[in-house]
Amino acid sequence: MKLQDLFSVDSMVTVITGGASGIGYACAEAMADNGAVVTIVDRDADGIAKAVAALKANGGQAFGEVADVTDKAALERAFDAVARRHGRIDVVFANAGISGGPGFLDTENKRDPARALEALPDELWDRVMAVNLTACFHTLQIAARHLKTAGGGRIVVTSSVSATKVEQYVGTVYVTSKAGVAQLVRQAAIELARYNIRVNAIAPGPCVTNIGGGRLQDQAAQAFFGRLHPSRRMAKPEDMQGAALYLASRASDHVTGAHILIDGGFTLGVAD
């Protein structure tokens, strides 16, 4: 088996939600640079335009559809537009997500009364759940419809290490939303396996993206979280590209319901 055949994503019609920046864009880049036909679905029209232009400048086939993932009808229209344009959909990256804010401890290990469980506003719960969990559910519903029509395909969900561990420095609502995502991935995987649809997740640790207003782009935040990693650094979006190609290609043909941790050992704890 040749490496280029095993990991080939050439001509795969791919949809990536939240793909205008961060992990979503990194996945879009990995796919487009290797011959996939990529459509970025995002609510940021300007971000889509810049992302699509960058992918095309590197020789990729890239398109954009503006849609807010919390608007199911708009999301359906975006997917339907891709299917009309290319005749099918092969791979879906359910990537869109937002932060739930900092955790109950700050970076000096002091408790923040505003982040205490009883102080968290209902609006925060509703907003984070709407984007991270409900919109993911809707994305999987829509993806399943299209992939069944195509005779099979791949769904790759951006989950988090927070899906399976408690967090002091990450907001409670975010952690809860990602735990729901993790179980949704497993549930979808067992149901859709019969239809030749594989459902898996990438589970990053702390990653330098625009999430949460870009707070993890701050050098002090990166230094703090870096000390919590045996690898001594936070993840970058590009760290997800290898797993993205693996889960989209035939290399992962017998893998479904899996969560691939990409965390530099973050979940193992501090080494020294």
Backbone as CSV, one residue per row, in Angstrom:
resi,resn,N_x,N_y,N_z,CA_x,CA_y,CA_z,C_x,C_y,C_z
1,MET,0.844,-1.197,0.000,0.000,0.000,0.000,0.882,1.252,0.000
2,LYS,0.678,2.114,-0.979,1.439,3.338,-1.077,0.860,4.398,-0.130
3,LEU,1.738,5.152,0.495,1.326,6.194,1.434,0.355,7.170,0.788
4,GLN,0.649,7.576,-0.437,-0.183,8.566,-1.115,-1.578,8.037,-1.424
5,ASP,-1.728,6.715,-1.545,-3.047,6.122,-1.764,-3.791,5.945,-0.446
6,LEU,-3.068,5.515,0.567,-3.684,5.254,1.867,-4.303,6.515,2.463
7,PHE,-3.620,7.632,2.324,-4.081,8.882,2.922,-4.675,9.851,1.899
8,SER,-5.018,9.354,0.730,-5.535,10.231,-0.317,-6.916,10.791,0.034
9,VAL,-7.067,12.096,-0.184,-8.375,12.755,-0.068,-8.708,13.468,-1.376
10,ASP,-8.020,13.077,-2.408,-8.176,13.737,-3.703,-9.624,13.676,-4.190
11,SER,-10.148,14.826,-4.581,-11.492,14.991,-5.145,-12.617,14.759,-4.139
12,MET,-12.311,14.557,-2.876,-13.376,14.386,-1.878,-14.088,15.714,-1.641
13,VAL,-15.405,15.697,-1.787,-16.206,16.909,-1.574,-16.389,17.084,-0.071
14,THR,-15.843,18.168,0.452,-15.696,18.353,1.892,-16.366,19.644,2.352
15,VAL,-17.097,19.547,3.448,-17.730,20.716,4.077,-17.139,20.888,5.463
16,ILE,-16.775,22.118,5.802,-16.167,22.392,7.102,-16.898,23.560,7.748
17,THR,-17.597,23.309,8.851,-18.261,24.408,9.556,-17.243,25.131,10.436
18,GLY,-17.413,26.431,10.557,-16.459,27.223,11.316,-15.072,27.168,10.712
19,GLY,-15.014,27.104,9.387,-13.749,26.869,8.703,-12.977,28.097,8.282
20,ALA,-13.451,29.279,8.673,-12.780,30.495,8.223,-11.517,30.806,9.018
21,SER,-11.335,30.141,10.153,-10.150,30.416,10.971,-9.867,29.228,11.874
22,GLY,-8.762,29.292,12.588,-8.438,28.321,13.618,-8.342,26.890,13.138
23,ILE,-8.848,25.972,13.947,-8.774,24.541,13.633,-9.534,24.224,12.355
24,GLY,-10.680,24.865,12.162,-11.446,24.635,10.941,-10.659,24.982,9.701
25,TYR,-9.976,26.128,9.728,-9.172,26.510,8.559,-7.989,25.559,8.375
26,ALA,-7.385,25.129,9.470,-6.272,24.179,9.356,-6.725,22.895,8.672
27,CYS,-7.928,22.427,9.011,-8.474,21.225,8.354,-8.764,21.508,6.883
28,ALA,-9.314,22.685,6.606,-9.595,23.070,5.220,-8.309,23.106,4.404
29,GLU,-7.262,23.656,4.987,-5.974,23.743,4.300,-5.409,22.356,4.010
30,ALA,-5.457,21.477,5.018,-4.933,20.121,4.821,-5.682,19.402,3.715
31,MET,-6.995,19.548,3.693,-7.798,18.880,2.678,-7.570,19.486,1.297
32,ALA,-7.654,20.806,1.190,-7.512,21.468,-0.109,-6.124,21.281,-0.693
33,ASP,-5.097,21.348,0.145,-3.728,21.180,-0.343,-3.483,19.774,-0.877
34,ASN,-4.354,18.835,-0.503,-4.183,17.457,-0.947,-5.284,17.015,-1.909
35,GLY,-5.910,17.998,-2.567,-6.784,17.695,-3.689,-8.262,17.614,-3.405
36,ALA,-8.682,17.787,-2.141,-10.111,17.766,-1.840,-10.782,19.035,-2.356
37,VAL,-12.083,18.946,-2.574,-12.882,20.108,-2.984,-13.578,20.624,-1.723
38,VAL,-13.128,21.756,-1.236,-13.497,22.225,0.096,-14.500,23.369,0.048
39,THR,-15.538,23.270,0.878,-16.443,24.394,1.097,-16.412,24.755,2.574
40,ILE,-16.102,26.021,2.829,-16.103,26.549,4.193,-17.469,27.135,4.485
41,VAL,-18.082,26.683,5.573,-19.347,27.246,6.038,-19.067,28.013,7.317
42,ASP,-19.375,29.277,7.317,-19.062,30.131,8.464,-20.019,31.311,8.454
43,ARG,-20.211,31.935,9.598,-21.063,33.122,9.649,-20.299,34.388,9.283
44,ASP,-18.965,34.288,9.215,-18.100,35.437,8.928,-17.818,35.500,7.427
45,ALA,-18.575,36.322,6.714,-18.434,36.396,5.255,-17.045,36.878,4.848
46,ASP,-16.519,37.894,5.546,-15.184,38.392,5.221,-14.130,37.326,5.501
47,GLY,-14.301,36.614,6.600,-13.359,35.541,6.925,-13.379,34.439,5.890
48,ILE,-14.579,34.098,5.406,-14.689,33.091,4.345,-13.932,33.553,3.103
49,ALA,-14.156,34.791,2.708,-13.512,35.312,1.497,-11.993,35.225,1.594
50,LYS,-11.447,35.590,2.754,-9.992,35.536,2.935,-9.491,34.097,2.942
51,ALA,-10.236,33.216,3.617,-9.821,31.816,3.695,-9.858,31.151,2.322
52,VAL,-10.940,31.381,1.585,-11.074,30.794,0.252,-9.980,31.319,-0.674
53,ALA,-9.707,32.610,-0.580,-8.648,33.193,-1.419,-7.298,32.570,-1.099
54,ALA,-7.019,32.352,0.180,-5.742,31.759,0.575,-5.621,30.328,0.069
55,LEU,-6.686,29.565,0.164,-6.657,28.183,-0.314,-6.469,28.126,-1.824
56,LYS,-7.173,29.005,-2.527,-7.040,29.038,-3.987,-5.644,29.489,-4.415
57,ALA,-5.079,30.418,-3.666,-3.739,30.907,-3.994,-2.701,29.791,-3.902
58,ASN,-3.001,28.784,-3.106,-2.095,27.648,-2.955,-2.475,26.496,-3.881
59,GLY,-3.402,26.780,-4.812,-3.769,25.786,-5.804,-4.949,24.920,-5.439
60,GLY,-5.634,25.238,-4.333,-6.751,24.417,-3.891,-8.068,24.776,-4.557
61,GLN,-9.008,23.845,-4.497,-10.377,24.104,-4.938,-11.192,24.446,-3.698
62,ALA,-11.638,25.675,-3.607,-12.289,26.131,-2.383,-13.487,27.016,-2.694
63,PHE,-14.501,26.878,-1.860,-15.738,27.640,-1.989,-16.196,28.049,-0.596
64,GLY,-17.161,28.941,-0.548,-17.671,29.387,0.736,-19.181,29.506,0.733
65,GLU,-19.780,29.228,1.875,-21.216,29.413,2.088,-21.394,30.102,3.443
66,VAL,-22.102,31.219,3.435,-22.331,31.955,4.682,-23.537,31.367,5.395
67,ALA,-23.337,30.933,6.631,-24.435,30.410,7.443,-24.004,30.395,8.897
68,ASP,-24.924,30.733,9.773,-24.726,30.608,11.208,-25.188,29.201,11.589
69,VAL,-24.323,28.432,12.239,-24.661,27.038,12.523,-25.841,26.909,13.493
70,THR,-26.169,27.988,14.204,-27.323,27.917,15.098,-28.642,28.106,14.354
71,ASP,-28.562,28.416,13.077,-29.743,28.543,12.218,-29.807,27.282,11.351
72,LYS,-30.604,26.314,11.768,-30.620,25.024,11.088,-31.043,25.151,9.630
73,ALA,-32.013,26.012,9.349,-32.469,26.174,7.967,-31.345,26.721,7.091
74,ALA,-30.590,27.676,7.613,-29.463,28.230,6.858,-28.380,27.182,6.654
75,LEU,-28.158,26.364,7.668,-27.158,25.302,7.571,-27.578,24.280,6.512
76,GLU,-28.841,23.934,6.500,-29.341,23.011,5.479,-29.171,23.589,4.084
77,ARG,-29.469,24.879,3.933,-29.307,25.520,2.614,-27.854,25.479,2.166
78,ALA,-26.928,25.682,3.096,-25.507,25.667,2.753,-25.082,24.279,2.277
79,PHE,-25.481,23.236,2.992,-25.140,21.869,2.590,-25.793,21.512,1.261
80,ASP,-27.037,21.903,1.099,-27.734,21.607,-0.156,-27.047,22.297,-1.333
81,ALA,-26.528,23.506,-1.089,-25.819,24.227,-2.155,-24.557,23.485,-2.564
82,VAL,-23.856,22.929,-1.588,-22.651,22.146,-1.898,-23.015,20.915,-2.723
83,ALA,-24.058,20.213,-2.302,-24.468,18.997,-3.024,-24.897,19.311,-4.452
84,ARG,-25.589,20.431,-4.632,-25.986,20.817,-5.996,-24.764,21.164,-6.837
85,ARG,-23.816,21.849,-6.233,-22.648,22.308,-6.983,-21.739,21.146,-7.385
86,HIS,-21.586,20.172,-6.524,-20.594,19.115,-6.755,-21.198,17.725,-6.928
87,GLY,-22.507,17.602,-6.752,-23.167,16.322,-6.982,-23.229,15.397,-5.786
88,ARG,-22.487,15.696,-4.737,-22.471,14.835,-3.548,-21.667,15.549,-2.452
89,ILE,-21.679,14.944,-1.265,-20.795,15.344,-0.170,-20.149,14.078,0.368
90,ASP,-18.836,14.097,0.555,-18.087,12.927,1.012,-17.629,13.027,2.463
91,VAL,-17.212,14.229,2.868,-16.613,14.431,4.189,-17.192,15.693,4.822
92,VAL,-17.533,15.594,6.091,-18.028,16.757,6.835,-17.193,16.925,8.096
93,PHE,-16.659,18.116,8.271,-15.993,18.485,9.518,-16.953,19.368,10.310
94,ALA,-17.486,18.834,11.404,-18.364,19.608,12.289,-17.467,20.288,13.311
95,ASN,-17.015,21.460,12.964,-15.947,22.108,13.718,-16.388,23.330,14.522
96,ALA,-17.457,23.999,14.110,-17.821,25.276,14.729,-18.008,25.139,16.238
97,GLY,-17.484,26.104,16.977,-17.627,26.087,18.428,-17.213,27.411,19.026
98,ILE,-17.647,27.641,20.262,-17.290,28.867,20.976,-16.830,28.515,22.388
99,SER,-16.213,29.490,23.010,-15.713,29.326,24.369,-16.839,29.518,25.385
100,GLY,-16.644,28.948,26.551,-17.533,29.210,27.672,-16.898,30.125,28.698
101,GLY,-15.783,30.750,28.307,-15.088,31.643,29.218,-14.121,30.900,30.135
102,PRO,-13.390,31.640,30.966,-12.426,31.020,31.879,-13.115,30.149,32.922
103,GLY,-12.320,29.335,33.597,-12.838,28.477,34.641,-12.937,29.174,35.985
104,PHE,-13.210,28.397,37.017,-13.408,28.992,38.337,-12.099,29.414,39.002
105,LEU,-10.953,28.954,38.447,-9.653,29.420,38.914,-9.018,30.306,37.859
106,ASP,-8.347,31.373,38.294,-7.592,32.181,37.352,-6.175,31.639,37.252
107,THR,-5.326,32.300,36.482,-3.987,31.770,36.249,-3.070,31.897,37.458
108,GLU,-3.563,32.541,38.507,-2.827,32.577,39.774,-3.418,31.596,40.780
109,ASN,-4.269,30.723,40.279,-4.940,29.712,41.099,-5.806,30.311,42.202
110,LYS,-6.368,31.464,41.901,-7.313,32.101,42.807,-8.727,31.938,42.237
111,ARG,-9.678,31.731,43.116,-11.061,31.562,42.686,-11.653,32.901,42.262
112,ASP,-12.362,32.849,41.132,-13.025,34.033,40.596,-14.513,33.924,40.924
113,PRO,-15.030,34.778,41.824,-16.446,34.672,42.210,-17.396,34.760,41.015
114,ALA,-17.002,35.504,39.989,-17.864,35.656,38.819,-17.961,34.372,38.001
115,ARG,-17.008,33.455,38.226,-17.008,32.202,37.480,-17.478,31.025,38.328
116,ALA,-17.934,31.316,39.524,-18.475,30.259,40.376,-19.727,29.664,39.731
117,LEU,-19.982,28.405,40.025,-21.098,27.691,39.418,-22.408,28.467,39.545
118,GLU,-22.695,28.968,40.738,-23.972,29.636,40.966,-24.052,31.020,40.334
119,ALA,-22.908,31.537,39.870,-22.899,32.870,39.258,-22.994,32.833,37.740
120,LEU,-22.872,31.650,37.152,-22.883,31.560,35.692,-24.274,31.888,35.165
121,PRO,-24.366,32.814,34.220,-25.685,33.240,33.731,-26.335,32.224,32.799
122,ASP,-27.649,32.186,32.822,-28.384,31.292,31.929,-28.078,31.584,30.470
123,GLU,-27.877,32.852,30.164,-27.597,33.243,28.774,-26.325,32.575,28.263
124,LEU,-25.300,32.473,29.132,-24.056,31.815,28.744,-24.306,30.341,28.447
125,TRP,-25.033,29.683,29.329,-25.389,28.273,29.119,-26.106,28.085,27.788
126,ASP,-27.111,28.899,27.553,-27.927,28.761,26.339,-27.093,28.978,25.081
127,ARG,-26.225,29.990,25.103,-25.443,30.329,23.915,-24.403,29.256,23.613
128,VAL,-23.688,28.808,24.634,-22.644,27.803,24.409,-23.258,26.473,23.976
129,MET,-24.334,26.078,24.619,-24.988,24.825,24.234,-25.553,24.909,22.815
130,ALA,-26.083,26.071,22.453,-26.654,26.236,21.113,-25.597,26.038,20.030
131,VAL,-24.397,26.583,20.253,-23.340,26.486,19.239,-22.610,25.156,19.318
132,ASN,-22.182,24.789,20.517,-21.288,23.641,20.659,-21.997,22.293,20.581
133,LEU,-23.218,22.218,21.080,-23.893,20.924,21.130,-25.076,20.838,20.162
134,THR,-26.023,21.767,20.288,-27.206,21.685,19.423,-26.825,21.837,17.948
135,ALA,-25.966,22.804,17.630,-25.554,22.988,16.231,-24.754,21.797,15.728
136,CYS,-23.975,21.168,16.592,-23.261,19.955,16.201,-24.255,18.846,15.877
137,PHE,-25.277,18.711,16.702,-26.340,17.731,16.463,-27.002,17.987,15.115
138,HIS,-27.331,19.247,14.842,-27.960,19.570,13.564,-27.018,19.302,12.393
139,THR,-25.744,19.604,12.562,-24.764,19.344,11.508,-24.687,17.856,11.197
140,LEU,-24.688,17.030,12.239,-24.649,15.580,12.030,-25.928,15.083,11.368
141,GLN,-27.068,15.648,11.738,-28.323,15.271,11.084,-28.265,15.558,9.584
142,ILE,-27.848,16.756,9.245,-27.801,17.166,7.842,-26.743,16.357,7.090
143,ALA,-25.594,16.170,7.732,-24.530,15.387,7.106,-24.992,13.962,6.838
144,ALA,-25.686,13.359,7.800,-26.146,11.976,7.629,-27.039,11.847,6.409
145,ARG,-27.925,12.807,6.227,-28.829,12.767,5.069,-28.041,12.768,3.760
146,HIS,-27.061,13.641,3.673,-26.286,13.737,2.428,-25.361,12.539,2.243
147,LEU,-24.730,12.071,3.306,-23.786,10.966,3.172,-24.498,9.651,2.883
148,LYS,-25.696,9.480,3.411,-26.482,8.293,3.048,-26.790,8.301,1.554
149,THR,-27.134,9.457,1.036,-27.407,9.590,-0.400,-26.179,9.258,-1.229
150,ALA,-25.004,9.636,-0.709,-23.750,9.393,-1.426,-23.250,7.967,-1.263
151,GLY,-23.891,7.184,-0.393,-23.462,5.805,-0.177,-22.408,5.644,0.898
152,GLY,-22.174,6.704,1.672,-21.204,6.630,2.763,-20.347,7.875,2.822
153,GLY,-19.471,7.921,3.808,-18.597,9.069,3.947,-18.051,9.190,5.352
154,ARG,-17.495,10.345,5.653,-16.815,10.577,6.928,-17.360,11.838,7.585
155,ILE,-17.535,11.760,8.892,-17.842,12.934,9.700,-16.756,13.055,10.753
156,VAL,-16.138,14.209,10.823,-15.081,14.472,11.798,-15.525,15.647,12.659
157,VAL,-15.675,15.414,13.946,-16.171,16.423,14.869,-15.005,16.990,15.678
158,THR,-14.974,18.295,15.845,-14.003,18.896,16.749,-14.571,18.854,18.158
159,SER,-14.041,17.954,18.951,-14.432,17.830,20.349,-13.381,18.551,21.195
160,SER,-12.985,17.987,22.299,-12.012,18.627,23.191,-11.583,17.624,24.245
161,VAL,-10.385,17.812,24.790,-9.997,17.021,25.954,-10.941,17.303,27.122
162,SER,-11.592,18.458,27.089,-12.540,18.813,28.148,-13.771,17.921,28.151
163,ALA,-13.939,17.121,27.100,-15.075,16.198,27.044,-14.948,15.088,28.066
164,THR,-13.728,14.792,28.494,-13.513,13.626,29.341,-12.759,13.936,30.636
165,LYS,-12.467,15.204,30.892,-11.781,15.553,32.134,-12.399,16.804,32.743
166,VAL,-12.275,16.926,34.054,-12.730,18.155,34.706,-11.685,19.236,34.494
167,GLU,-12.110,20.489,34.591,-11.227,21.614,34.289,-11.352,22.688,35.364
168,GLN,-10.226,23.220,35.776,-10.226,24.364,36.680,-10.158,25.690,35.940
169,TYR,-9.502,25.670,34.784,-9.202,26.911,34.077,-10.075,27.118,32.840
170,VAL,-10.956,26.176,32.582,-11.866,26.242,31.437,-13.293,26.261,31.970
171,GLY,-14.138,27.071,31.360,-15.495,27.276,31.857,-16.330,26.006,31.942
172,THR,-17.123,25.917,32.986,-17.966,24.756,33.254,-18.936,24.474,32.117
173,VAL,-19.498,25.518,31.526,-20.490,25.310,30.468,-19.824,24.701,29.232
174,TYR,-18.632,25.163,28.902,-17.895,24.607,27.763,-17.610,23.128,27.991
175,VAL,-17.115,22.798,29.172,-16.782,21.415,29.498,-18.015,20.522,29.334
176,THR,-19.137,20.993,29.833,-20.371,20.211,29.749,-20.815,20.043,28.299
177,SER,-20.698,21.098,27.508,-21.104,21.015,26.105,-20.263,19.996,25.345
178,LYS,-18.974,19.957,25.614,-18.097,19.031,24.900,-18.287,17.591,25.373
179,ALA,-18.682,17.415,26.631,-19.031,16.061,27.082,-20.227,15.540,26.296
180,GLY,-21.193,16.413,26.046,-22.332,16.028,25.220,-21.922,15.700,23.803
181,VAL,-21.001,16.481,23.252,-20.499,16.226,21.903,-19.838,14.855,21.823
182,ALA,-19.059,14.516,22.838,-18.355,13.230,22.834,-19.332,12.067,22.770
183,GLN,-20.392,12.130,23.550,-21.371,11.045,23.526,-22.169,11.053,22.231
184,LEU,-22.424,12.231,21.686,-23.116,12.334,20.407,-22.306,11.658,19.304
185,VAL,-20.995,11.843,19.321,-20.130,11.195,18.330,-20.257,9.679,18.417
186,ARG,-20.190,9.139,19.629,-20.282,7.687,19.786,-21.656,7.170,19.363
187,GLN,-22.698,7.904,19.748,-24.051,7.474,19.407,-24.269,7.505,17.893
188,ALA,-23.813,8.570,17.245,-23.952,8.667,15.790,-23.132,7.581,15.095
189,ALA,-21.964,7.289,15.651,-21.083,6.291,15.030,-21.729,4.919,14.989
190,ILE,-22.361,4.522,16.089,-22.945,3.176,16.114,-24.182,3.091,15.219
191,GLU,-24.928,4.177,15.130,-26.122,4.164,14.280,-25.775,4.201,12.798
192,LEU,-24.772,4.995,12.439,-24.496,5.249,11.024,-23.506,4.263,10.399
193,ALA,-22.903,3.408,11.213,-21.930,2.453,10.671,-22.536,1.582,9.579
194,ARG,-23.802,1.222,9.737,-24.494,0.386,8.753,-24.517,1.035,7.374
195,TYR,-24.456,2.352,7.350,-24.557,3.091,6.092,-23.189,3.497,5.543
196,ASN,-22.133,2.855,6.051,-20.772,3.145,5.598,-20.373,4.588,5.918
197,ILE,-20.895,5.094,7.021,-20.541,6.444,7.480,-19.767,6.312,8.781
198,ARG,-18.556,6.808,8.783,-17.718,6.763,9.978,-17.748,8.120,10.667
199,VAL,-17.928,8.086,11.969,-18.037,9.320,12.758,-16.966,9.288,13.835
200,ASN,-16.066,10.228,13.792,-14.964,10.293,14.748,-14.735,11.731,15.194
201,ALA,-13.899,11.880,16.194,-13.642,13.219,16.734,-12.149,13.467,16.901
202,ILE,-11.786,14.703,16.667,-10.485,15.218,17.061,-10.686,15.925,18.392
203,ALA,-9.858,15.614,19.375,-10.013,16.194,20.711,-8.751,16.978,21.086
204,PRO,-8.727,18.260,20.733,-7.542,19.062,21.056,-7.482,19.421,22.535
205,GLY,-6.269,19.629,23.007,-6.075,20.302,24.274,-6.111,21.800,24.043
206,PRO,-5.684,22.597,25.021,-5.636,24.045,24.822,-4.905,24.400,23.527
207,CYS,-5.553,25.213,22.702,-5.043,25.487,21.353,-5.105,26.983,21.077
208,VAL,-4.092,27.482,20.398,-4.006,28.908,20.082,-4.913,29.206,18.893
209,THR,-6.133,29.675,19.169,-7.092,30.049,18.132,-7.764,31.356,18.516
210,ASN,-8.773,31.736,17.740,-9.532,32.956,18.040,-10.651,32.719,19.054
211,ILE,-10.837,31.479,19.499,-11.934,31.187,20.403,-11.807,31.997,21.694
212,GLY,-12.948,32.387,22.234,-12.939,33.177,23.461,-12.348,34.558,23.274
213,GLY,-12.534,35.118,22.071,-11.960,36.441,21.821,-10.464,36.413,21.620
214,GLY,-9.919,35.215,21.416,-8.479,35.091,21.189,-7.653,35.169,22.458
215,ARG,-8.260,34.878,23.622,-7.524,35.036,24.875,-6.318,34.106,24.965
216,LEU,-6.372,32.963,24.264,-5.246,32.047,24.314,-4.130,32.439,23.347
217,GLN,-4.321,33.526,22.610,-3.235,34.058,21.797,-2.308,34.945,22.617
218,ASP,-2.753,35.299,23.806,-1.936,36.113,24.699,-0.713,35.313,25.161
219,GLN,0.444,35.934,25.119,1.680,35.233,25.445,1.698,34.729,26.879
220,ALA,1.124,35.510,27.791,1.086,35.084,29.195,0.208,33.852,29.356
221,ALA,-0.921,33.825,28.644,-1.812,32.654,28.700,-1.116,31.432,28.109
222,GLN,-0.387,31.633,27.018,0.318,30.513,26.402,1.407,29.976,27.319
223,ALA,2.089,30.876,28.011,3.129,30.444,28.941,2.513,29.647,30.092
224,PHE,1.364,30.117,30.587,0.709,29.431,31.696,0.273,28.034,31.286
225,PHE,-0.476,27.941,30.182,-0.957,26.634,29.747,0.191,25.743,29.268
226,GLY,1.221,26.343,28.711,2.382,25.559,28.297,3.006,24.798,29.453
227,ARG,3.017,25.418,30.624,3.599,24.763,31.800,2.784,23.553,32.253
228,LEU,1.534,23.460,31.802,0.679,22.329,32.168,0.820,21.157,31.211
229,HIS,1.651,21.316,30.194,1.861,20.275,29.184,3.241,19.634,29.359
230,PRO,3.335,18.316,29.322,4.665,17.691,29.279,5.475,18.166,28.072
231,SER,4.783,18.491,26.980,5.465,18.986,25.777,5.907,20.436,25.910
232,ARG,5.429,21.097,26.977,5.811,22.483,27.305,5.266,23.511,26.332
233,ARG,4.243,23.167,25.591,3.609,24.158,24.727,2.158,23.815,24.491
234,MET,1.360,24.822,24.146,-0.010,24.611,23.714,-0.044,24.089,22.288
235,ALA,-1.193,23.585,21.903,-1.388,23.148,20.522,-1.549,24.348,19.601
236,LYS,-1.240,24.130,18.346,-1.523,25.082,17.271,-2.515,24.408,16.321
237,PRO,-3.295,25.195,15.585,-4.244,24.578,14.661,-3.611,23.564,13.708
238,GLU,-2.388,23.843,13.278,-1.723,22.931,12.338,-1.472,21.556,12.942
239,ASP,-1.450,21.461,14.265,-1.249,20.171,14.908,-2.398,19.207,14.639
240,MET,-3.533,19.725,14.189,-4.710,18.890,13.927,-4.726,18.326,12.507
241,GLN,-3.838,18.791,11.656,-3.943,18.453,10.238,-3.692,16.978,9.942
242,GLY,-2.755,16.377,10.644,-2.483,14.963,10.405,-3.687,14.085,10.727
243,ALA,-4.316,14.352,11.867,-5.500,13.586,12.249,-6.657,13.849,11.300
244,ALA,-6.769,15.090,10.821,-7.833,15.416,9.872,-7.702,14.579,8.603
245,LEU,-6.499,14.499,8.066,-6.280,13.703,6.858,-6.496,12.217,7.127
246,TYR,-6.047,11.757,8.269,-6.232,10.345,8.632,-7.714,9.992,8.698
247,LEU,-8.504,10.802,9.385,-9.918,10.487,9.580,-10.752,10.708,8.318
248,ALA,-10.250,11.498,7.385,-10.973,11.726,6.133,-10.614,10.702,5.061
249,SER,-9.541,9.967,5.252,-9.021,9.081,4.212,-9.294,7.613,4.520
250,ARG,-8.947,6.757,3.585,-9.159,5.319,3.764,-8.245,4.739,4.832
251,ALA,-7.257,5.510,5.271,-6.365,5.043,6.338,-7.137,4.714,7.611
252,SER,-8.299,5.343,7.784,-9.117,5.125,8.987,-10.386,4.332,8.665
253,ASP,-10.335,3.493,7.644,-11.527,2.760,7.194,-12.212,1.958,8.298
254,HIS,-11.436,1.432,9.242,-12.024,0.584,10.288,-12.059,1.308,11.640
255,VAL,-12.154,2.636,11.579,-12.185,3.452,12.798,-13.481,4.232,12.832
256,THR,-14.261,4.062,13.884,-15.453,4.883,14.064,-15.780,4.977,15.554
257,GLY,-16.320,6.110,15.951,-16.624,6.352,17.353,-15.413,6.709,18.185
258,ALA,-14.302,7.023,17.527,-13.049,7.283,18.241,-12.846,8.769,18.505
259,HIS,-12.119,9.050,19.569,-11.654,10.404,19.879,-10.123,10.384,19.846
260,ILE,-9.561,11.145,18.951,-8.105,11.221,18.873,-7.640,12.431,19.663
261,LEU,-6.941,12.174,20.779,-6.404,13.263,21.600,-5.203,13.887,20.913
262,ILE,-5.219,15.204,20.810,-4.071,15.935,20.263,-3.774,17.030,21.276
263,ASP,-3.028,16.656,22.305,-2.910,17.554,23.469,-1.512,17.671,24.037
264,GLY,-0.506,17.127,23.346,0.854,17.250,23.865,1.022,16.655,25.247
265,GLY,0.168,15.691,25.596,0.246,15.080,26.910,-0.469,15.832,28.011
266,PHE,-1.257,16.838,27.632,-1.970,17.676,28.624,-2.794,16.833,29.588
267,THR,-3.485,15.814,29.070,-4.353,14.997,29.922,-3.558,14.066,30.831
268,LEU,-2.270,13.915,30.564,-1.430,13.077,31.427,-1.046,13.794,32.704
269,GLY,-1.028,15.112,32.659,-0.619,15.897,33.818,0.771,16.484,33.636
270,VAL,1.172,17.252,34.617,2.466,17.937,34.569,3.574,16.931,34.828
271,ALA,4.616,16.976,34.000,5.742,16.047,34.174,6.752,16.606,35.158
272,ASP,7.277,17.771,34.878,8.275,18.384,35.766,8.406,19.860,35.414
